[in-house]
Amino acid sequence: MNEHSKIAIVIGTRAELIKTFPIMLELQKRKVPYYFIHTGQHSLKDLCEKFGVKKPNSILTSAPEKSSKFFSKINKAIFWNLSLIFKIKKKLEKLKDLKWVLYHGDTMTTASAAIGSSRLFNPFKKYKNIHLEAGLRSNNLFEPFPEEISRIIADNFSDTLLAVSSLSKNNLKKMQKKKKIFVVGNTIIDSANFALNLSKNYKIKPLSKKKFALVSIHRHENIKNKERLKKIVNILLSLDFPTYFTMHDNTKRQLIKFGFYDKLKNNNNIKIIETLDYPSFVYQIKNCSLILCDGGSMQEESLIFEKPCIILRKDTERQEGLQTNFQFLSGLNVEKTKEKIKEYLSSSFKVQKFKNPYGERGLSKKIVDLLTK
């Protein structure tokens, strides 16, 4: 039955699954069969169980025990990425009656899935390949790296593009190619609200009874650069209230390497904690007073829960949020960032009313409507 599914979904990372599971649940709810291909970039077993999606039908490579498969070893990553293209192509060739191949975001898996399912590698294919969360651009190939490149590859090799906003649609139109573009919004709206509701089944409490900040830093261009990481650490050390740093293993390795880890660990206001499962993480975002991050999803979650957000980067592909009064692109300027933090934490600061540029709850149903019509 699965090999006759009209829809194949290719997922590699936890972030991809988090943003795609609402679509998978909707397909399951409608009893629409789909073929789930896991590339093995991250381990997904616990998330599949947590969100109630089926196990992968096919696993192309063994998943790592830790969060990172390559620990920023570029050569190893490139080799894995190239081999993955052919593995995806070969797997898709075995599927009957295929109509759609869906992949999400900006990872190595995304780029490989787009190329492996493209007309270049499959000139006589009858299915369409579709990029979910298309069109986001920082317009800087090295910020974020290599994700900006992955998005450009995915958008160019895809037949159909599901844009997250009108701005992302305009970015895609600049490609000057005939593409089917649909503005569908960002599925993280459904993901975050589902996870928040799921967290009610947990016995969770806010990390602090007082105001607190939630921190996540993992971008390659930040943690691999000593000077950039030093500036981020200086910003964090300036915080004079409870701050919880959810630390990825790769980030910890780099902080130790550059001699910054102990400075954070020995600071009375900063508590280093392990990364949280998604429902717990969303719960803490809902209850925090300030977000400091360099990832994309937290910028989107900041919009959903209306939480002030310091973006510890020089450029961002999530430019929609910068139109609000509570997201600040720091440019890694330490002094200006400190000033903005004081502004966000002052009693006089209020979030101005805005319409979420990424849409409203229930947009995953509209995407499934598109896949099943």
C-alpha positions as CSV (number, residue, x, y, z in Angstrom):
1,M,0.0,0.0,0.0
2,N,2.7,2.5,0.9
3,E,4.7,1.9,-2.3
4,H,1.6,3.0,-4.2
5,S,1.3,6.2,-2.2
6,K,0.8,9.3,-4.3
7,I,2.8,11.4,-1.8
8,A,6.4,10.9,-0.6
9,I,7.8,13.1,2.2
10,V,11.5,13.4,2.6
11,I,12.8,14.5,6.1
12,G,16.3,14.6,7.5
13,T,16.3,16.8,10.6
14,R,14.3,17.3,13.7
15,A,13.5,20.8,12.7
16,E,12.1,19.5,9.4
17,L,9.9,17.0,11.2
18,I,8.7,19.6,13.6
19,K,7.5,21.8,10.8
20,T,6.1,19.0,8.7
21,F,4.3,16.8,11.2
22,P,1.0,18.8,11.1
23,I,0.8,18.0,7.4
24,M,1.5,14.3,8.1
25,L,-1.1,14.2,10.9
26,E,-3.7,15.7,8.5
27,L,-2.9,13.1,5.9
28,Q,-3.2,10.4,8.5
29,K,-6.5,11.9,9.7
30,R,-7.9,11.8,6.2
31,K,-6.4,8.3,5.7
32,V,-4.4,9.5,2.8
33,P,-1.3,7.1,2.5
34,Y,2.1,8.7,2.2
35,Y,5.6,7.3,2.0
36,F,7.9,8.6,4.7
37,I,11.6,8.7,3.7
38,H,14.1,9.6,6.5
39,T,17.6,10.5,5.3
40,G,19.1,9.9,8.8
41,Q,20.6,13.4,9.2
42,H,19.1,13.5,12.8
43,S,17.4,10.9,15.0
44,L,13.6,11.3,14.7
45,K,12.3,8.3,16.6
46,D,11.3,10.1,19.8
47,L,9.6,13.0,17.8
48,C,7.6,10.6,15.7
49,E,6.2,8.9,18.8
50,K,5.6,12.3,20.5
51,F,3.7,13.8,17.7
52,G,1.9,10.7,16.6
53,V,3.2,10.3,13.1
54,K,4.1,7.0,11.7
55,K,7.6,5.6,11.6
56,P,9.6,6.2,8.4
57,N,9.0,3.7,5.6
58,S,12.6,3.9,4.6
59,I,15.8,5.1,6.4
60,L,18.6,6.0,3.9
61,T,21.5,6.3,6.4
62,S,21.9,5.5,10.1
63,A,20.9,8.4,12.3
64,P,23.4,9.8,14.9
65,E,23.0,9.3,18.6
66,K,23.8,12.9,19.3
67,S,22.2,15.9,17.8
68,S,24.9,16.5,15.2
69,K,25.9,14.1,12.5
70,F,29.0,15.9,11.3
71,F,30.1,18.3,14.0
72,S,30.7,20.9,11.3
73,K,33.1,18.7,9.3
74,I,32.4,20.1,5.9
75,N,34.1,17.4,3.8
76,K,32.2,14.6,5.5
77,A,29.0,16.6,5.1
78,I,29.5,17.2,1.4
79,F,30.2,13.6,0.7
80,W,27.1,12.5,2.6
81,N,25.1,15.1,0.8
82,L,26.2,14.0,-2.7
83,S,25.6,10.3,-2.0
84,L,22.2,11.2,-0.6
85,I,21.0,12.6,-3.9
86,F,21.4,9.2,-5.6
87,K,19.8,7.3,-2.7
88,I,16.8,9.5,-2.9
89,K,16.5,9.2,-6.6
90,K,16.8,5.4,-6.4
91,K,14.1,5.2,-3.7
92,L,11.7,7.4,-5.6
93,E,12.1,5.3,-8.7
94,K,10.7,2.3,-6.8
95,L,7.5,4.1,-5.7
96,K,4.4,3.6,-7.9
97,D,1.7,6.2,-8.7
98,L,3.8,9.0,-7.2
99,K,2.3,12.5,-7.7
100,W,4.1,14.7,-5.2
101,V,7.5,14.6,-3.5
102,L,7.5,17.0,-0.5
103,Y,10.5,18.3,1.4
104,H,11.0,21.2,3.8
105,G,13.3,24.1,4.6
106,D,17.0,24.6,4.1
107,T,19.0,21.7,5.2
108,M,21.4,19.3,3.4
109,T,18.5,16.9,3.1
110,T,16.4,19.6,1.5
111,A,18.9,20.4,-1.2
112,S,19.5,16.7,-1.8
113,A,15.8,15.9,-2.0
114,A,15.2,18.8,-4.4
115,I,18.0,17.6,-6.8
116,G,17.3,13.9,-6.4
117,S,13.7,14.4,-7.3
118,S,14.3,17.0,-10.0
119,R,13.7,16.7,-13.7
120,L,17.5,17.0,-14.2
121,F,18.0,13.6,-12.6
122,N,14.6,12.2,-13.6
123,P,13.8,13.6,-17.1
124,F,10.8,11.4,-17.6
125,K,9.2,11.7,-14.2
126,K,5.5,12.1,-13.8
127,Y,5.5,13.5,-10.3
128,K,6.1,17.1,-9.1
129,N,8.6,17.9,-6.4
130,I,7.5,20.6,-4.0
131,H,9.5,22.8,-1.6
132,L,7.7,23.6,1.6
133,E,8.9,26.9,3.3
134,A,10.2,28.3,0.0
135,G,11.4,31.8,-0.7
136,L,13.1,32.9,2.5
137,R,16.2,34.9,1.7
138,S,18.9,36.8,3.7
139,N,20.5,37.8,0.3
140,N,23.9,36.8,1.9
141,L,25.3,33.4,0.9
142,F,27.2,33.2,4.1
143,E,24.4,34.2,6.5
144,P,23.1,31.7,7.3
145,F,25.7,29.2,5.8
146,P,25.1,26.8,4.2
147,E,21.3,27.2,4.6
148,E,21.0,30.2,2.3
149,I,22.6,28.1,-0.5
150,S,20.4,25.1,0.3
151,R,17.3,27.2,-0.1
152,I,18.4,28.6,-3.5
153,I,19.2,25.1,-4.7
154,A,15.8,23.8,-3.5
155,D,13.8,26.6,-5.0
156,N,15.6,26.2,-8.4
157,F,15.2,22.4,-8.6
158,S,11.6,22.3,-7.5
159,D,8.5,22.3,-9.7
160,T,6.2,23.8,-7.1
161,L,7.0,26.3,-4.3
162,L,5.0,26.8,-1.2
163,A,6.0,30.3,0.0
164,V,5.6,31.4,3.6
165,S,4.7,35.0,2.9
166,S,4.1,37.7,0.3
167,L,7.7,38.8,0.7
168,S,9.0,35.2,0.1
169,K,6.8,35.1,-3.0
170,N,8.4,38.2,-4.3
171,N,11.8,36.7,-3.7
172,L,10.8,33.7,-5.8
173,K,9.5,35.8,-8.6
174,K,13.0,37.2,-9.0
175,M,14.2,33.8,-10.2
176,Q,12.6,34.6,-13.6
177,K,11.6,31.0,-14.2
178,K,8.2,29.5,-14.7
179,K,7.3,28.1,-11.3
180,K,4.0,27.4,-9.6
181,I,4.1,29.5,-6.4
182,F,1.5,29.3,-3.7
183,V,1.6,31.5,-0.6
184,V,0.5,29.1,2.2
185,G,2.1,30.5,5.3
186,N,4.5,28.8,7.7
187,T,3.5,25.5,9.2
188,I,5.3,26.3,12.4
189,I,2.1,28.1,13.5
190,D,0.3,24.8,13.6
191,S,3.4,23.0,15.0
192,A,3.9,25.4,17.9
193,N,0.2,25.5,18.9
194,F,0.0,21.7,18.7
195,A,3.1,21.4,20.9
196,L,1.9,23.9,23.4
197,N,-1.4,22.0,23.8
198,L,0.7,18.8,24.1
199,S,2.8,20.3,26.9
200,K,-0.4,20.5,29.1
201,N,0.1,16.7,29.5
202,Y,3.5,17.3,31.0
203,K,4.2,18.5,34.5
204,I,6.1,21.5,33.4
205,K,6.8,24.7,35.2
206,P,8.4,27.9,33.9
207,L,12.2,27.9,34.3
208,S,11.9,30.8,36.6
209,K,9.1,32.5,38.7
210,K,10.7,35.8,37.7
211,K,11.4,37.3,34.3
212,F,13.8,35.1,32.4
213,A,15.6,34.9,29.1
214,L,15.7,31.8,26.8
215,V,18.9,31.4,24.7
216,S,19.8,29.1,21.8
217,I,22.9,29.5,19.7
218,H,24.0,27.0,17.1
219,R,24.6,28.7,13.8
220,H,27.7,27.5,12.0
221,E,28.9,31.0,11.1
222,N,28.7,32.0,14.8
223,I,30.1,29.1,16.7
224,K,33.0,28.4,14.3
225,N,34.2,32.1,14.5
226,K,36.0,33.0,17.7
227,E,35.4,36.8,17.4
228,R,31.7,36.4,16.7
229,L,31.2,33.9,19.5
230,K,33.1,36.2,21.9
231,K,30.7,39.1,21.1
232,I,27.7,36.8,21.7
233,V,29.2,35.6,25.1
234,N,29.7,39.3,26.1
235,I,26.1,40.1,25.3
236,L,24.9,37.1,27.4
237,L,27.2,38.0,30.3
238,S,25.6,41.5,30.4
239,L,22.2,40.0,31.3
240,D,21.4,40.7,34.9
241,F,18.4,38.4,35.4
242,P,17.8,34.6,35.1
243,T,19.0,33.4,31.7
244,Y,18.6,29.8,30.5
245,F,21.0,28.6,27.7
246,T,19.7,25.5,26.0
247,M,23.0,24.3,24.7
248,H,23.6,22.1,21.6
249,D,26.5,19.7,21.9
250,N,28.2,21.3,18.9
251,T,27.9,24.8,20.6
252,K,29.4,23.4,23.8
253,R,32.4,22.0,21.9
254,Q,33.2,25.3,20.3
255,L,32.7,27.3,23.6
256,I,35.1,25.0,25.3
257,K,37.6,25.2,22.4
258,F,37.7,29.0,22.5
259,G,37.8,29.2,26.3
260,F,34.3,30.8,26.7
261,Y,32.4,27.9,28.3
262,D,33.6,28.4,31.9
263,K,32.8,32.2,31.7
264,L,29.1,31.3,31.0
265,K,29.0,28.4,33.5
266,N,30.4,30.5,36.3
267,N,28.1,33.4,35.8
268,N,25.4,33.6,38.5
269,N,22.6,34.7,36.1
270,I,23.2,32.1,33.4
271,K,22.2,28.5,33.7
272,I,23.3,26.1,31.0
273,I,20.7,23.4,30.4
274,E,20.3,20.5,27.9
275,T,18.2,21.1,24.8
276,L,14.5,20.6,25.6
277,D,12.0,18.5,23.7
278,Y,9.8,20.6,21.5
279,P,6.6,20.8,23.6
280,S,8.7,21.8,26.7
281,F,10.6,24.3,24.6
282,V,7.5,25.9,23.3
283,Y,6.1,26.1,26.8
284,Q,9.2,28.0,28.0
285,I,9.0,30.4,25.0
286,K,5.4,31.1,26.0
287,N,6.5,31.9,29.5
288,C,9.8,33.7,28.9
289,S,10.4,37.5,28.8
290,L,13.1,37.6,26.2
291,I,14.5,35.4,23.4
292,L,18.1,35.5,22.3
293,C,18.8,33.2,19.3
294,D,20.6,32.8,16.0
295,G,18.2,30.1,14.6
296,G,15.2,30.7,12.3
297,S,12.4,28.8,14.1
298,M,12.8,30.9,17.3
299,Q,12.3,34.0,15.3
300,E,9.0,32.6,14.0
301,E,8.0,31.4,17.5
302,S,8.7,34.9,18.8
303,L,6.0,36.2,16.4
304,I,3.5,33.5,17.4
305,F,3.9,34.2,21.1
306,E,4.7,37.9,20.9
307,K,8.0,37.6,22.7
308,P,10.8,40.2,22.3
309,C,13.6,38.6,20.3
310,I,17.3,39.5,19.9
311,I,18.6,37.9,16.7
312,L,22.3,37.3,17.2
313,R,23.3,37.4,13.6
314,K,24.3,39.9,10.9
315,D,21.6,39.0,8.5
316,T,18.4,37.0,8.6
317,E,16.3,35.2,6.0
318,R,13.2,35.8,8.3
319,Q,13.0,39.4,7.4
320,E,9.2,39.6,7.9
321,G,9.6,39.8,11.7
322,L,11.8,42.8,11.5
323,Q,8.7,44.9,10.5
324,T,7.5,44.4,14.1
325,N,8.7,46.4,17.1
326,F,9.9,43.4,19.1
327,Q,12.5,41.7,16.9
328,F,16.0,43.2,16.7
329,L,18.7,42.1,14.2
330,S,21.8,42.7,16.4
331,G,24.4,42.7,13.7
332,L,26.5,41.4,16.6
333,N,26.9,45.0,17.8
334,V,27.4,44.5,21.5
335,E,26.6,47.9,22.8
336,K,23.5,48.5,20.6
337,T,22.2,45.0,21.6
338,K,22.6,45.8,25.3
339,E,20.6,49.0,24.7
340,K,17.8,47.1,22.9
341,I,17.7,44.5,25.7
342,K,17.1,47.2,28.2
343,E,14.4,48.6,26.1
344,Y,12.6,45.3,25.7
345,L,12.8,44.6,29.5
346,S,11.6,48.1,30.5
347,S,8.1,48.3,32.1
348,S,7.1,50.9,29.4
349,F,7.8,48.5,26.5
350,K,4.6,47.2,24.8
351,V,4.3,44.9,21.7
352,Q,2.5,46.8,19.0
353,K,-0.4,45.1,17.3
354,F,0.6,43.3,14.1
355,K,-0.7,40.6,11.8
356,N,1.5,37.5,11.7
357,P,3.0,37.5,8.2
358,Y,3.2,33.7,8.3
359,G,-0.5,33.2,8.5
360,E,-3.0,31.7,11.0
361,R,-3.6,28.3,12.5
362,G,-5.0,25.6,10.3
363,L,-2.9,26.3,7.2
364,S,-1.6,22.7,7.2
365,K,-5.1,21.6,6.1
366,K,-4.9,24.0,3.1
367,I,-1.6,22.4,2.1
368,V,-3.1,18.9,2.3
369,D,-6.0,20.2,0.2
370,L,-3.4,21.1,-2.5
371,L,-1.7,17.7,-2.3
372,T,-4.9,15.7,-2.5
373,K,-6.9,17.6,-5.1
